[in-house]
């Protein structure tokens, strides 16, 4: 565990964004207060078991997700709930991805053509990398490199305007626009 991670430092760093995280999932303010108290109690108790201080963010969000899911289950005993925490009308992860997609498309358009096309083929159209290589008359390793460089450039562009939150598996679970004008985020 890194020495700089204390219950108080985690509370100061994550309480506001966890409040937004829970609000986006449809909880009212009183429930959010109760859930945050439970989240930080679990953080305080579990902090000595955190082996990798570099993963504190994903650890904190996993705890918040599980506390919120347990709350929903307790409100609907006996109901079979999915692993994702749903809002009344839709899946919050899908909502997050959908609202971020406008920003993603705008940044994708800013990439130089070879990178943009490689990412569209490989990641959006699920074209095998070998086929991407053949289409562009390059080696497989060349296509893989181009896709990776394109992904890195896109990641840098996204990080300029958005604070992305991922779960322990690397799946996007939340984001916050860092810019006030949201010109690039839509």
N, C-alpha and C positions, 0 to 999 in steps of 0.2 A: 504494500500500500504506500502511496506517496504521502509524505508528511503533511502537505498542504491541504489534503482532503479531510476536513472535519465536518461534523454534522452542521455546524453553523455556516461554514463556507459553502457547503452544498445548498443549504437553505437560501443563502443570499444569492447564489448564482442561478438557481433553478426555479425558485418559487414563482416568479412572474411568468416564465414561459410554461411551467406546468399548469398554472391557472388558465392560460390561454388554451393549452392542449385539452384540458378538461372542459372548458367552455365550448370549444368547437365540437365536442362530443355530446352537447345538448344538456349538460348538467346546470342546474340553477346555482346561484352564488352560495347559498347556505350549504348545499350538498358539496360544492367544490371545496369550501372551507373544511368540511368534515373529511373529505377524501384527502386533501393535502395534509391534514394532521396525521392521518393514518399512513400516508406515503412516507412522511418524514420520520415517523416513529419506526417504520420498517427500515428506513435508511440508517437511522441512528443505531438500531440493534444490529443490522447486517454489515455496517461499515468495517468492522474488524475482519470480515470474511472477504472483502473486496481485494482480490489478488493483483489486479492490474489497474492502477490508478488512471491509466490512459483511457480506460473504457468506462469511466464513471458516468458519462452522459447516457450511453446506451443502457447501462445498469439502472440509472434513475428512471429513465423512460419505461423500461420493462416493468419496474416496480409500480409506476403510476398506471400503466396499462392493466396490470394484473389486479390492482386495487379497484380500479374502475369496473373491470369485468366482474370481480367478486361482488361489487355493489349491485350491479345490474342483475346478477344471478340471485342475490338475496331478495331483491324486489320482486322477482318472478320465480318463486321456488318451484322446482319440478320442471321448469321449462328448459328444453334443450337449446342451448345457445351456441353459436359458432365461436371459434377462437377469436375472430375479429369482433370488436365492440361496435355494434351497429347504432346508428341514429335512427329515429323513427322511420325516415323515408329511404335511407341509403347507408352504405358502408363508408365510414369516415376516411379510411385509407383511400378509397376510390375518389371521394370528394377532394382530398388533398392532392392526389395525382391529377385529377381533372383541372383543378384551379391552377396548378403549377404548369400544366401543359401549354397554356398560352405563353408563359415566360419561356419555356423550353423551346417552343417553335420559333419565337423571336430570336433567341440566342443561336439556334441552329441555323437560321438564315444569315447570321453574321459570320459563320465559319467560311473559310475559303472552300471553293467548290470541291476539290478532291476529298477533303475531310467530310464535308456535308454529305456528299453522295455516298461515301463509304459507310457512314453512320446510318443513313436512311436505309440503305440496302441491308446491312448486317443487323441493326438493332430494331428498326421499325418494320421492316418487311421480312425479317427472319431469314434472310438469304444466307446460306452457308458461306463461310469465309473463302473456301476454295472457289466457289462460284463468283464471289466478288473479285477474286484474283484473276480468274479467267476473263471476266467481263472487262477488266481494266488492263489486260495483257501484262500482268505482273506475277511474281512468284507468290506462293502462299504466305511466306514470311513477310514479304513486302506488304501484302494486303493486311495481315495482322498488325503490322507496325502502323500502317496508315489509320486503321480503325482505332487502335490504342491512342495514337497521337490526337486523333479527332475527339475521342472521348475526353482526353485530358484537357484539351482546349475548351471544350464545351463545359466541363466541370469548373474550370477557372472562370468562365463567363458567368455561370450560374452563381458561383460563390461571391462574385462582385455585388450581386443584388439580393441574394437569398441566403438565409441561414437554414440549412437542411438538417433534419434530424432522422437518423436511421435506427432501426432496431438492431439487435445482436446478430441478425442474419444479413444485414446490409440492405434491408428493404426500407424504402422511404415511409416514414410514419407521420411526419409533420414538417412544416416549413413556415418561415416568417420572412416577409420582405424587409430588407435592411434599408432600402431607399424610401424616402417619404413620397417622392413623386410617382413611384411605380411605373415610370415610363417604359421600362423594359419588361416589367412583370405583368403588365396588363392591368 
